[in-house]
């Protein structure tokens, strides 16, 4: 699938979930997890843009998005530390 189609479908699902709401608790947990993964991917994206000047590049994949999304800024700092000193 084209990226535009995937992004459009995801945006449509997000709008539907925001308007209708998720009545079942498991769907709410899944939705919150997906939102945290997306936030983690955005944090990594902005880190890669700003960190490009300093030679910092963290690949955006499911594992790194999960770490930065669920742990937030400390997780992002941990990924940078791992990239800098271990890798």
N, CA, C and O of each residue as an XYZ file, in Angstrom:
348
protein
N       0.830     -1.180      0.000
C       0.000      0.000      0.000
C       0.879      1.249      0.000
O       1.993      1.260      0.524
N       0.356      2.247     -0.580
C       1.046      3.529     -0.605
C       1.003      4.164      0.790
O       0.027      3.991      1.520
N       2.048      4.890      1.158
C       2.059      5.528      2.481
C       0.915      6.520      2.676
O       0.408      6.674      3.787
N       0.511      7.186      1.610
C      -0.576      8.162      1.728
C      -1.871      7.456      2.107
O      -2.643      7.966      2.919
N      -2.109      6.291      1.524
C      -3.326      5.532      1.817
C      -3.311      5.053      3.264
O      -4.326      5.129      3.956
N      -2.169      4.563      3.720
C      -2.061      4.068      5.095
C      -2.274      5.202      6.089
O      -3.001      5.041      7.069
N      -1.647      6.342      5.843
C      -1.794      7.487      6.746
C      -3.234      7.983      6.749
O      -3.755      8.349      7.803
N      -3.883      8.001      5.592
C      -5.275      8.426      5.507
C      -6.180      7.479      6.283
O      -7.073      7.929      7.002
N      -5.962      6.177      6.147
C      -6.766      5.203      6.885
C      -6.563      5.340      8.392
O      -7.527      5.288      9.156
N      -5.318      5.514      8.820
C      -5.056      5.685     10.248
C      -5.685      6.968     10.786
O      -6.246      6.976     11.882
N      -5.593      8.041     10.023
C      -6.210      9.302     10.448
C      -7.723      9.150     10.535
O      -8.347      9.667     11.462
N      -8.312      8.448      9.580
C      -9.753      8.204      9.610
C     -10.161      7.385     10.822
O     -11.165      7.691     11.465
N      -9.398      6.350     11.144
C      -9.698      5.540     12.327
C      -9.574      6.352     13.610
O     -10.380      6.203     14.528
N      -8.563      7.209     13.667
C      -8.390      8.045     14.855
C      -9.569      8.995     15.011
O     -10.069      9.180     16.121
N     -10.016      9.594     13.927
C     -11.159     10.513     13.989
C     -12.422      9.773     14.401
O     -13.201     10.277     15.211
N     -12.633      8.572     13.847
C     -13.812      7.785     14.220
C     -13.763      7.425     15.701
O     -14.770      7.537     16.399
N     -12.598      6.991     16.187
C     -12.478      6.653     17.601
C     -12.679      7.875     18.491
O     -13.236      7.758     19.582
N     -12.234      9.038     18.042
C     -12.426     10.244     18.843
C     -13.892     10.655     18.893
O     -14.371     11.112     19.931
N     -14.610     10.496     17.782
C     -16.015     10.883     17.744
C     -16.909      9.868     18.447
O     -17.786     10.247     19.222
N     -16.696      8.601     18.185
C     -17.561      7.558     18.723
C     -17.102      7.129     20.109
O     -17.924      6.869     20.988
N     -15.824      7.057     20.299
C     -15.273      6.562     21.555
C     -15.167      5.049     21.509
O     -15.778      4.399     20.661
N     -14.403      4.503     22.408
C     -14.261      3.056     22.464
C     -14.936      2.560     23.732
O     -14.436      2.791     24.834
N     -16.061      1.884     23.586
C     -16.811      1.480     24.772
C     -16.179      0.322     25.536
O     -16.427      0.162     26.731
N     -15.380     -0.472     24.874
C     -14.808     -1.633     25.528
C     -13.401     -1.323     26.029
O     -12.613     -0.667     25.347
N     -13.104     -1.804     27.224
C     -11.819     -1.502     27.843
C     -10.619     -2.036     27.054
O      -9.615     -1.330     26.960
N     -10.670     -3.247     26.481
C      -9.505     -3.703     25.709
C      -9.192     -2.807     24.514
O      -8.026     -2.581     24.190
N     -10.229     -2.300     23.864
C      -9.987     -1.401     22.741
C      -9.343     -0.104     23.216
O      -8.515      0.481     22.518
N      -9.729      0.336     24.402
C      -9.141      1.554     24.954
C      -7.651      1.334     25.225
O      -6.833      2.211     24.946
N      -7.297      0.165     25.769
C      -5.890     -0.147     26.038
C      -5.097     -0.229     24.747
O      -3.976      0.275     24.664
N      -5.681     -0.865     23.740
C      -5.001     -0.976     22.441
C      -4.818      0.412     21.836
O      -3.757      0.727     21.297
N      -5.853      1.236     21.929
C      -5.770      2.594     21.395
C      -4.712      3.422     22.093
O      -3.965      4.156     21.446
N      -4.644      3.309     23.411
C      -3.629      4.050     24.156
C      -2.229      3.572     23.803
O      -1.296      4.370     23.716
N      -2.086      2.272     23.602
C      -0.780      1.738     23.209
C      -0.351      2.229     21.842
O       0.813      2.570     21.633
N      -1.301      2.264     20.903
C      -0.987      2.745     19.554
C      -0.625      4.224     19.590
O       0.304      4.658     18.909
N      -1.359      4.993     20.385
C      -1.057      6.426     20.494
C       0.341      6.629     21.080
O       1.081      7.500     20.622
N       0.707      5.836     22.087
C       2.044      5.964     22.674
C       3.123      5.570     21.673
O       4.190      6.184     21.641
N       2.857      4.552     20.855
C       3.823      4.180     19.819
C       3.999      5.305     18.805
O       5.117      5.592     18.378
N       2.889      5.943     18.421
C       2.977      7.055     17.471
C       3.719      8.244     18.078
O       4.514      8.895     17.399
N       3.462      8.525     19.345
C       4.174      9.616     20.012
C       5.664      9.300     20.093
O       6.503     10.181     19.904
N       5.988      8.045     20.373
C       7.393      7.639     20.409
C       8.063      7.794     19.058
O       9.213      8.226     18.978
N       7.345      7.441     17.986
C       7.904      7.599     16.643
C       8.120      9.075     16.322
O       9.122      9.435     15.704
N       7.183      9.934     16.740
C       7.352     11.372     16.509
C       8.534     11.925     17.307
O       9.301     12.744     16.799
N       8.678     11.477     18.552
C       9.833     11.913     19.345
C      11.140     11.507     18.675
O      12.086     12.293     18.618
N      11.188     10.283     18.171
C      12.400      9.824     17.487
C      12.643     10.612     16.206
O      13.786     10.924     15.869
N      11.571     10.930     15.496
C      11.704     11.707     14.262
C      12.331     13.069     14.555
O      13.270     13.488     13.878
N      11.800     13.758     15.577
C      12.342     15.074     15.912
C      13.750     14.969     16.493
O      14.583     15.848     16.269
N      14.018     13.898     17.238
C      15.375     13.689     17.738
C      16.346     13.507     16.584
O      17.449     14.052     16.614
N      15.953     12.752     15.572
C      16.836     12.534     14.429
C      17.061     13.822     13.644
O      18.149     14.045     13.114
N      16.041     14.668     13.568
C      16.208     15.948     12.867
C      17.172     16.851     13.645
O      18.104     17.415     13.072
N      16.938     16.983     14.960
C      17.783     17.860     15.767
C      19.146     17.229     16.056
O      20.152     17.936     16.124
N      19.187     15.918     16.225
C      20.434     15.245     16.552
C      21.347     15.044     15.369
O      22.499     14.645     15.536
N      20.852     15.314     14.172
C      21.667     15.174     12.967
C      22.888     16.090     13.031
O      23.946     15.750     12.502
N      22.748     17.232     13.665
C      23.857     18.174     13.789
C      24.959     17.634     14.697
O      26.122     18.015     14.566
N      24.583     16.736     15.628
C      25.541     16.212     16.605
C      25.931     14.767     16.322
O      26.646     14.153     17.114
N      25.474     14.226     15.216
C      25.813     12.854     14.856
C      24.988     11.799     15.567
O      25.409     10.646     15.662
N      23.820     12.174     16.066
C      22.942     11.222     16.752
C      21.875     10.761     15.773
O      21.151     11.575     15.200
N      21.783      9.451     15.587
C      20.736      8.888     14.736
C      20.223      7.615     15.387
O      20.970      6.651     15.555
N      18.956      7.614     15.752
C      18.296      6.444     16.322
C      17.299      5.950     15.277
O      16.414      6.708     14.878
N      17.416      4.702     14.824
C      16.468      4.204     13.829
C      15.053      4.137     14.404
O      14.856      3.811     15.575
N      14.087      4.451     13.566
C      12.693      4.409     13.992
C      12.133      3.043     13.613
O      11.903      2.758     12.437
N      11.916      2.204     14.620
C      11.279      0.912     14.416
C      10.359      0.646     15.606
O      10.207      1.500     16.479
N       9.754     -0.523     15.638
C       8.769     -0.820     16.675
C       9.393     -0.807     18.072
O       8.793     -0.291     19.015
N      10.579     -1.364     18.204
C      11.218     -1.442     19.525
C      11.601     -0.057     20.048
O      11.316      0.267     21.201
N      12.240      0.756     19.217
C      12.664      2.079     19.689
C      11.460      2.998     19.896
O      11.468      3.830     20.804
N      10.425      2.855     19.062
C       9.209      3.646     19.262
C       8.522      3.259     20.561
O       7.993      4.117     21.267
N       8.527      1.966     20.881
C       7.914      1.516     22.130
C       8.678      2.050     23.336
O       8.068      2.495     24.309
N      10.000      2.009     23.281
C      10.804      2.506     24.406
C      10.581      4.000     24.597
O      10.346      4.450     25.719
N      10.652      4.765     23.530
C      10.497      6.214     23.673
C       9.048      6.611     23.933
O       8.799      7.629     24.579
N       8.090      5.830     23.444
C       6.689      6.162     23.665
C       6.216      5.831     25.064
O       5.525      6.634     25.691
N       6.577      4.654     25.565
C       6.104      4.237     26.875
C       6.928      4.843     28.011
O       6.389      5.100     29.088
N       8.214      5.072     27.792
C       9.051      5.641     28.847
C       9.200      7.154     28.743
O       9.601      7.805     29.707
N       8.880      7.718     27.580
C       8.941      9.165     27.418
C      10.358      9.682     27.244
O      11.200      9.030     26.626
N      10.610     10.858     27.796
C      11.906     11.510     27.658
C      13.037     10.679     28.277
O      14.110     10.603     27.678
N      12.850     10.051     29.452
C      13.939      9.201     29.962
C      14.275      8.037     29.026
O      15.441      7.665     28.896
N      13.274      7.470     28.383
C      13.536      6.406     27.419
C      14.294      6.913     26.213
O      15.168      6.228     25.683
N      13.955      8.120     25.781
C      14.661      8.732     24.660
C      16.117      9.006     25.030
O      17.022      8.779     24.228
N      16.333      9.493     26.241
C      17.710      9.720     26.705
C      18.475      8.406     26.818
O      19.668      8.353     26.518
N      17.794      7.349     27.249
C      18.449      6.040     27.340
C      18.849      5.538     25.956
O      19.930      4.974     25.792
N      17.991      5.738     24.964
C      18.329      5.321     23.601
C      19.530      6.100     23.068
O      20.394      5.536     22.398
N      19.578      7.394     23.368
C      20.723      8.202     22.927
C      21.993      7.735     23.630
O      23.051      7.651     23.007
N      21.894      7.431     24.928
C      23.070      6.955     25.666
C      23.544      5.614     25.123
O      24.747      5.393     24.983
N      22.619      4.726     24.817
C      22.994      3.428     24.244
C      23.655      3.626     22.891
O      24.655      2.978     22.580
N      23.097      4.520     22.091
C      23.672      4.776     20.765
C      25.056      5.403     20.876
O      25.951      5.081     20.095
N      25.230      6.292     21.838
C      26.493      7.013     21.961
C      27.602      6.152     22.558
O      28.712      6.111     22.026
N      27.309      5.466     23.656
C      28.377      4.796     24.388
C      28.484      3.298     24.128
O      29.564      2.732     24.295
N      27.415      2.646     23.731
C      27.484      1.197     23.543
C      27.643      0.835     22.078
O      28.479      0.000     21.731
N      26.854      1.451     21.221
C      26.945      1.130     19.800
C      27.969      2.018     19.198
O      28.228      1.936     17.997
